[in-house]
Amino acid sequence: MRVCPGDLLRREEGVVRLREAGDCWDCASCVKACPWGALALVLPVELGGRGSRLSARASPGRTRWTLRCWDGRVEEFET
């Protein structure tokens, strides 16, 4: 929860939730920090098509990103 620069995450019934989705600026800090890879950004139509999702798995010195496209394609890359 502390990784969010906007302090938008809260714990509710043992689950971390976003306070106000409209206040999130999609920095992906929470996506990269989640040790289970359970979080993803739902990309706007202009970036990925309807329903495309971007998730990440961070490790020391690198981040592996996975893009799951609306049409079933999966692309992976590292930063």
VEXSE-296569 format. One record per residue: residue number from 1; residue in one letter; x, y, z of N, C-alpha, C in turn. Coordinates in pm, 1 decimal, padded with zeros to 6 digits. Each point is the difference from the previous one (the first is absolute). Example, Ala and Ser with C-alpha at 12.3 -4.5 7.8 and 13.67 -1.06 7.14 Angstrom:
! residues 2
<num=1	residuo=A	n.X=01319.0	n.Y=-00569.0	n.Z=00780.0	ca.X=-00089.0	ca.Y=00119.0	ca.Z=00000.0	c.X=00090.0	c.Y=00120.0	c.Z=00000.0>
<num=2	residuo=S	n.X=-00035.0	n.Y=00105.0	n.Z=-00072.0	ca.X=00082.0	ca.Y=00119.0	ca.Z=00006.0	c.X=-00077.0	c.Y=00109.0	c.Z=00073.0>
! end
This chain:
! residues 79
<num=1	residuo=M	n.X=00082.4	n.Y=-00119.9	n.Z=00000.0	ca.X=-00082.4	ca.Y=00119.9	ca.Z=00000.0	c.X=00086.6	c.Y=00126.0	c.Z=00000.0>
<num=2	residuo=R	n.X=00117.2	n.Y=-00007.9	n.Z=00062.1	ca.X=00085.4	ca.Y=00118.6	ca.Z=00011.1	c.X=00065.8	c.Y=00040.1	c.Z=-00131.3>
<num=3	residuo=V	n.X=-00002.6	n.Y=-00086.1	n.Z=-00098.2	ca.X=00067.1	ca.Y=00026.9	ca.Z=-00126.5	c.X=-00074.2	c.Y=00102.7	c.Z=-00085.1>
<num=4	residuo=C	n.X=-00126.3	n.Y=00022.6	n.Z=00023.1	ca.X=-00080.9	ca.Y=00092.6	ca.Z=-00079.6	c.X=00037.4	c.Y=00144.7	c.Z=00033.0>
<num=5	residuo=P	n.X=00051.7	n.Y=00075.7	n.Z=-00098.0	ca.X=00038.0	ca.Y=00139.0	ca.Z=00027.4	c.X=-00120.4	c.Y=00089.7	c.Z=00027.4>
<num=6	residuo=G	n.X=-00118.2	n.Y=-00041.5	n.Z=-00039.9	ca.X=-00120.8	ca.Y=00078.7	ca.Z=00025.1	c.X=-00073.2	c.Y=-00041.4	c.Z=00125.9>
<num=7	residuo=D	n.X=00054.7	n.Y=-00098.3	n.Z=00074.7	ca.X=-00062.8	ca.Y=-00051.6	ca.Z=00121.2	c.X=-00145.1	c.Y=-00041.4	c.Z=-00026.5>
<num=8	residuo=L	n.X=-00021.3	n.Y=-00073.8	n.Z=-00109.5	ca.X=-00135.2	ca.Y=-00036.0	ca.Z=-00042.3	c.X=-00041.4	c.Y=-00141.7	c.Z=00038.4>
<num=9	residuo=L	n.X=00089.2	n.Y=-00077.7	n.Z=00060.5	ca.X=-00032.2	ca.Y=-00138.1	ca.Z=00034.4	c.X=-00041.4	c.Y=-00010.7	c.Z=00145.8>
<num=10	residuo=R	n.X=-00099.3	n.Y=-00083.9	n.Z=00026.9	ca.X=-00044.4	ca.Y=-00022.7	ca.Z=00138.2	c.X=-00029.1	c.Y=-00148.5	c.Z=00018.6>
<num=11	residuo=R	n.X=00011.0	n.Y=-00045.5	n.Z=00124.4	ca.X=-00030.3	ca.Y=-00139.4	ca.Z=00031.3	c.X=-00144.6	c.Y=-00008.6	c.Z=00047.6>
<num=12	residuo=E	n.X=-00075.0	n.Y=-00091.8	n.Z=-00061.1	ca.X=-00141.0	ca.Y=-00017.5	ca.Z=00034.2	c.X=-00028.5	c.Y=-00149.5	c.Z=00004.6>
<num=13	residuo=E	n.X=-00034.9	n.Y=-00050.1	n.Z=00116.7	ca.X=-00030.7	ca.Y=-00142.2	ca.Z=00019.1	c.X=00114.0	c.Y=-00089.7	c.Z=-00048.7>
<num=14	residuo=G	n.X=00124.3	n.Y=00042.0	n.Z=00031.3	ca.X=00116.9	ca.Y=-00079.5	ca.Z=-00035.7	c.X=00044.1	c.Y=00012.8	c.Z=-00144.5>
<num=15	residuo=V	n.X=-00065.9	n.Y=00086.5	n.Z=-00077.5	ca.X=00032.2	ca.Y=00018.6	ca.Z=-00141.6	c.X=00037.8	c.Y=00146.2	c.Z=-00021.4>
<num=16	residuo=V	n.X=00103.4	n.Y=00023.2	n.Z=-00079.5	ca.X=00039.1	ca.Y=00137.0	ca.Z=-00032.4	c.X=-00081.9	c.Y=00046.3	c.Z=-00119.7>
<num=17	residuo=R	n.X=-00060.2	n.Y=00117.2	n.Z=00014.4	ca.X=-00085.9	ca.Y=00054.7	ca.Z=-00105.0	c.X=00040.5	c.Y=00143.6	c.Z=-00031.3>
<num=18	residuo=L	n.X=-00035.6	n.Y=00043.6	n.Z=-00119.6	ca.X=00022.9	ca.Y=00136.5	ca.Z=-00044.5	c.X=-00110.6	c.Y=00089.1	c.Z=00055.8>
<num=19	residuo=R	n.X=00037.9	n.Y=00111.2	n.Z=00062.5	ca.X=-00100.0	ca.Y=00090.6	ca.Z=00059.1	c.X=-00090.1	c.Y=00060.7	c.Z=-00107.2>
<num=20	residuo=E	n.X=00057.2	n.Y=00072.6	n.Z=-00093.1	ca.X=-00074.5	ca.Y=00068.0	ca.Z=-00106.7	c.X=00069.7	c.Y=-00024.6	c.Z=-00132.1>
<num=21	residuo=A	n.X=-00059.2	n.Y=-00079.2	n.Z=-00085.5	ca.X=00062.8	ca.Y=-00034.0	ca.Z=-00128.2	c.X=00029.3	c.Y=00124.6	c.Z=-00082.9>
<num=22	residuo=G	n.X=-00084.5	n.Y=00100.2	n.Z=00008.3	ca.X=00020.0	ca.Y=00122.6	ca.Z=-00076.9	c.X=00121.1	c.Y=00080.0	c.Z=00042.9>
<num=23	residuo=D	n.X=00049.8	n.Y=-00022.2	n.Z=00122.1	ca.X=00117.2	ca.Y=00071.7	ca.Z=00049.1	c.X=00130.6	c.Y=-00069.2	c.Z=-00038.7>
<num=24	residuo=C	n.X=-00007.4	n.Y=-00122.5	n.Z=-00045.5	ca.X=00120.0	ca.Y=-00075.5	ca.Z=-00037.9	c.X=00053.6	c.Y=00053.0	c.Z=-00132.8>
<num=25	residuo=W	n.X=00132.2	n.Y=00025.6	n.Z=-00005.6	ca.X=00057.5	ca.Y=00049.5	ca.Z=-00125.5	c.X=00077.7	c.Y=-00109.1	c.Z=-00073.1>
<num=26	residuo=D	n.X=-00026.0	n.Y=-00126.3	n.Z=00033.9	ca.X=00055.9	ca.Y=-00115.8	ca.Z=-00070.6	c.X=00152.8	c.Y=-00000.9	c.Z=-00004.0>
<num=27	residuo=C	n.X=00062.6	n.Y=00029.9	n.Z=00111.9	ca.X=00146.6	ca.Y=-00000.6	ca.Z=00005.3	c.X=00055.5	c.Y=-00141.9	c.Z=00002.5>
<num=28	residuo=A	n.X=-00083.3	n.Y=-00097.6	n.Z=00034.7	ca.X=00035.0	ca.Y=-00142.6	ca.Z=00004.3	c.X=00092.2	c.Y=-00037.6	c.Z=00114.9>
<num=29	residuo=S	n.X=00019.0	n.Y=00085.7	n.Z=00097.3	ca.X=00083.4	ca.Y=-00034.3	ca.Z=00115.5	c.X=-00055.1	c.Y=-00122.4	c.Z=00072.9>
<num=30	residuo=C	n.X=-00129.6	n.Y=-00006.6	n.Z=00018.2	ca.X=-00061.5	ca.Y=-00113.4	ca.Z=00069.8	c.X=00010.4	c.Y=-00127.0	c.Z=-00083.9>
<num=31	residuo=V	n.X=-00013.3	n.Y=00013.2	n.Z=-00130.2	ca.X=00009.3	ca.Y=-00115.8	ca.Z=-00089.9	c.X=00139.5	c.Y=-00061.2	c.Z=00008.7>
<num=32	residuo=K	n.X=00103.4	n.Y=00084.8	n.Z=-00002.7	ca.X=00138.4	ca.Y=-00048.8	ca.Z=00006.4	c.X=00034.3	c.Y=-00055.7	c.Z=00137.5>
<num=33	residuo=A	n.X=-00059.3	n.Y=00055.4	n.Z=00105.6	ca.X=00036.0	ca.Y=-00040.3	ca.Z=00135.7	c.X=-00071.6	c.Y=-00124.9	c.Z=00049.1>
<num=34	residuo=C	n.X=-00110.1	n.Y=-00037.9	n.Z=-00061.8	ca.X=-00077.5	ca.Y=-00115.7	ca.Z=00046.1	c.X=00082.6	c.Y=-00128.0	c.Z=-00016.4>
<num=35	residuo=P	n.X=00033.4	n.Y=-00068.1	n.Z=00109.2	ca.X=00085.4	ca.Y=-00119.0	ca.Z=-00009.3	c.X=-00067.9	c.Y=-00119.5	c.Z=-00066.8>
<num=36	residuo=W	n.X=-00130.3	n.Y=00003.7	n.Z=-00014.6	ca.X=-00073.1	ca.Y=-00111.5	ca.Z=-00059.8	c.X=-00039.3	c.Y=00026.0	c.Z=-00145.0>
<num=37	residuo=G	n.X=00024.4	n.Y=00120.6	n.Z=-00050.8	ca.X=-00040.5	ca.Y=00032.4	ca.Z=-00136.3	c.X=-00150.5	c.Y=00003.9	c.Z=-00016.9>
<num=38	residuo=A	n.X=-00070.0	n.Y=00031.3	n.Z=00108.5	ca.X=-00146.5	ca.Y=-00005.2	ca.Z=-00000.7	c.X=-00064.5	c.Y=00126.8	c.Z=-00054.8>
<num=39	residuo=L	n.X=00077.2	n.Y=00106.5	n.Z=-00016.5	ca.X=-00056.9	ca.Y=00126.5	ca.Z=-00045.2	c.X=00032.5	c.Y=00024.0	c.Z=-00146.0>
<num=40	residuo=A	n.X=-00086.5	n.Y=00070.4	n.Z=-00068.4	ca.X=00022.3	ca.Y=00033.4	ca.Z=-00140.7	c.X=-00067.1	c.Y=00132.5	c.Z=-00030.7>
<num=41	residuo=L	n.X=00054.4	n.Y=00070.0	n.Z=-00098.0	ca.X=-00063.6	ca.Y=00120.5	ca.Z=-00051.4	c.X=-00088.9	c.Y=-00040.0	c.Z=-00116.7>
<num=42	residuo=V	n.X=-00122.2	n.Y=00047.6	n.Z=-00000.3	ca.X=-00087.5	ca.Y=-00020.2	ca.Z=-00114.9	c.X=00026.7	c.Y=00118.8	c.Z=-00091.2>
<num=43	residuo=L	n.X=00050.7	n.Y=-00028.5	n.Z=-00118.8	ca.X=00042.1	ca.Y=00105.8	ca.Z=-00090.3	c.X=-00118.0	c.Y=00062.5	c.Z=-00072.9>
<num=44	residuo=P	n.X=00008.3	n.Y=00130.9	n.Z=-00026.2	ca.X=-00105.9	ca.Y=00064.0	ca.Z=-00077.5	c.X=00000.8	c.Y=-00051.8	c.Z=-00143.5>
<num=45	residuo=V	n.X=-00109.3	n.Y=00014.8	n.Z=-00067.1	ca.X=-00015.9	ca.Y=-00049.0	ca.Z=-00136.9	c.X=00110.8	c.Y=00053.9	c.Z=-00090.3>
<num=46	residuo=E	n.X=00039.3	n.Y=00124.6	n.Z=00018.1	ca.X=00100.7	ca.Y=00061.6	ca.Z=-00085.9	c.X=00136.5	c.Y=-00067.4	c.Z=00012.7>
<num=47	residuo=L	n.X=00028.0	n.Y=-00061.2	n.Z=00113.3	ca.X=00130.8	ca.Y=-00062.3	ca.Z=00022.2	c.X=00002.7	c.Y=-00149.3	c.Z=-00027.3>
<num=48	residuo=G	n.X=-00106.0	n.Y=-00070.4	n.Z=00035.3	ca.X=00007.4	ca.Y=-00144.4	ca.Z=-00011.6	c.X=-00123.0	c.Y=-00067.8	c.Z=-00054.7>
<num=49	residuo=G	n.X=-00099.2	n.Y=00075.8	n.Z=-00032.9	ca.X=-00124.3	ca.Y=-00062.9	ca.Z=-00042.3	c.X=-00087.7	c.Y=-00026.6	c.Z=00119.9>
<num=50	residuo=R	n.X=-00119.8	n.Y=-00037.5	n.Z=-00023.6	ca.X=-00094.6	ca.Y=-00018.5	ca.Z=00110.6	c.X=00041.1	c.Y=-00118.7	c.Z=00088.3>
<num=51	residuo=G	n.X=00012.7	n.Y=00023.9	n.Z=00129.7	ca.X=00027.1	ca.Y=-00107.1	ca.Z=00094.4	c.X=00142.1	c.Y=-00050.8	c.Z=00007.2>
<num=52	residuo=S	n.X=00096.3	n.Y=00065.0	n.Z=-00065.1	ca.X=00139.1	ca.Y=-00043.4	ca.Z=00011.0	c.X=00053.1	c.Y=00033.8	c.Z=00138.1>
<num=53	residuo=R	n.X=00084.8	n.Y=-00090.8	n.Z=00054.5	ca.X=00050.2	ca.Y=00017.0	ca.Z=00136.3	c.X=00151.8	c.Y=-00008.5	c.Z=00001.4>
<num=54	residuo=L	n.X=00062.9	n.Y=00085.7	n.Z=00081.1	ca.X=00144.3	ca.Y=00002.4	ca.Z=00014.3	c.X=00034.3	c.Y=-00034.6	c.Z=00143.8>
<num=55	residuo=S	n.X=00077.4	n.Y=-00106.4	n.Z=00018.8	ca.X=00042.6	ca.Y=-00039.2	ca.Z=00134.8	c.X=00151.8	c.Y=-00005.3	c.Z=00003.4>
<num=56	residuo=A	n.X=00056.0	n.Y=-00009.1	n.Z=00120.3	ca.X=00145.2	ca.Y=00002.8	ca.Z=00015.4	c.X=00043.8	c.Y=-00092.4	c.Z=00111.5>
<num=57	residuo=R	n.X=00123.4	n.Y=-00044.6	n.Z=-00010.2	ca.X=00065.5	ca.Y=-00076.8	ca.Z=00105.3	c.X=00138.3	c.Y=00061.4	c.Z=00016.0>
<num=58	residuo=A	n.X=00022.7	n.Y=00067.0	n.Z=00113.2	ca.X=00126.6	ca.Y=00068.0	ca.Z=00024.1	c.X=00096.3	c.Y=-00090.7	c.Z=00074.4>
<num=59	residuo=S	n.X=00126.2	n.Y=00010.3	n.Z=-00036.3	ca.X=00107.9	ca.Y=-00066.5	ca.Z=00071.1	c.X=00115.9	c.Y=00098.6	c.Z=00003.7>
<num=60	residuo=P	n.X=00100.3	n.Y=-00024.0	n.Z=00083.1	ca.X=00109.3	ca.Y=00097.2	ca.Z=00011.9	c.X=00061.5	c.Y=00034.2	c.Z=-00136.1>
<num=61	residuo=G	n.X=-00005.5	n.Y=00127.0	n.Z=-00034.7	ca.X=00063.3	ca.Y=00048.0	ca.Z=-00121.0	c.X=-00080.1	c.Y=-00013.2	c.Z=-00128.1>
<num=62	residuo=R	n.X=-00118.6	n.Y=-00059.0	n.Z=00004.6	ca.X=-00078.7	ca.Y=-00013.7	ca.Z=-00123.0	c.X=-00147.6	c.Y=-00020.5	c.Z=00032.7>
<num=63	residuo=T	n.X=-00083.4	n.Y=00025.7	n.Z=-00098.3	ca.X=-00142.7	ca.Y=-00024.7	ca.Z=00010.3	c.X=-00044.9	c.Y=-00071.5	c.Z=-00126.2>
<num=64	residuo=R	n.X=-00069.9	n.Y=-00111.4	n.Z=00014.3	ca.X=-00055.6	ca.Y=-00072.9	ca.Z=-00114.1	c.X=-00147.2	c.Y=00038.7	c.Z=-00012.3>
<num=65	residuo=W	n.X=-00034.3	n.Y=00055.1	n.Z=-00115.1	ca.X=-00136.2	ca.Y=00044.9	ca.Z=-00028.4	c.X=-00070.6	c.Y=-00100.9	c.Z=-00088.2>
<num=66	residuo=T	n.X=-00128.1	n.Y=-00021.8	n.Z=00024.6	ca.X=-00081.4	ca.Y=-00088.1	ca.Z=-00083.3	c.X=-00122.6	c.Y=00077.9	c.Z=-00046.5>
<num=67	residuo=L	n.X=-00017.0	n.Y=00005.9	n.Z=-00131.2	ca.X=-00115.8	ca.Y=00064.7	ca.Z=-00060.1	c.X=-00092.6	c.Y=-00108.7	c.Z=-00051.7>
<num=68	residuo=R	n.X=-00120.8	n.Y=-00005.1	n.Z=00053.7	ca.X=-00101.2	ca.Y=-00095.1	ca.Z=-00045.1	c.X=-00102.4	c.Y=00080.0	c.Z=-00080.1>
<num=69	residuo=C	n.X=00002.6	n.Y=-00020.6	n.Z=-00129.9	ca.X=-00084.4	ca.Y=00076.9	ca.Z=-00091.1	c.X=-00142.0	c.Y=-00054.0	c.Z=-00003.0>
<num=70	residuo=W	n.X=-00091.0	n.Y=00083.7	n.Z=-00040.9	ca.X=-00142.0	ca.Y=-00036.1	ca.Z=-00006.5	c.X=-00024.5	c.Y=-00115.1	c.Z=-00095.8>
<num=71	residuo=D	n.X=00089.6	n.Y=-00017.0	n.Z=-00098.9	ca.X=-00020.8	ca.Y=-00104.8	ca.Z=-00099.6	c.X=00070.8	c.Y=-00131.5	c.Z=00035.6>
<num=72	residuo=G	n.X=00053.3	n.Y=-00008.3	n.Z=00123.4	ca.X=00064.4	ca.Y=-00121.8	ca.Z=00045.4	c.X=00151.3	c.Y=-00004.4	c.Z=-00013.4>
<num=73	residuo=R	n.X=00056.9	n.Y=00094.3	n.Z=-00074.2	ca.X=00146.5	ca.Y=00006.4	ca.Z=-00011.4	c.X=00062.4	c.Y=00033.2	c.Z=00133.9>
<num=74	residuo=V	n.X=00116.9	n.Y=-00054.8	n.Z=00026.2	ca.X=00075.6	ca.Y=00030.0	ca.Z=00121.5	c.X=00140.6	c.Y=00042.2	c.Z=-00043.8>
<num=75	residuo=E	n.X=00044.4	n.Y=00114.3	n.Z=00048.1	ca.X=00133.5	ca.Y=00049.2	ca.Z=-00030.3	c.X=00071.9	c.Y=00026.0	c.Z=00132.1>
<num=76	residuo=E	n.X=00127.9	n.Y=-00034.1	n.Z=00005.6	ca.X=00080.6	ca.Y=00022.8	ca.Z=00120.0	c.X=00124.4	c.Y=00078.6	c.Z=-00037.4>
<num=77	residuo=F	n.X=00042.9	n.Y=00086.7	n.Z=00091.7	ca.X=00123.6	ca.Y=00075.0	ca.Z=-00019.2	c.X=00055.8	c.Y=00039.1	c.Z=00135.6>
<num=78	residuo=E	n.X=00128.4	n.Y=00035.9	n.Z=00003.5	ca.X=00067.8	ca.Y=00038.0	ca.Z=00123.9	c.X=00051.7	c.Y=00141.7	c.Z=-00006.0>
<num=79	residuo=T	n.X=00000.0	n.Y=00065.7	n.Z=00116.5	ca.X=00059.1	ca.Y=00131.9	ca.Z=00013.3	c.X=00096.6	c.Y=-00001.5	c.Z=00114.6>
! end
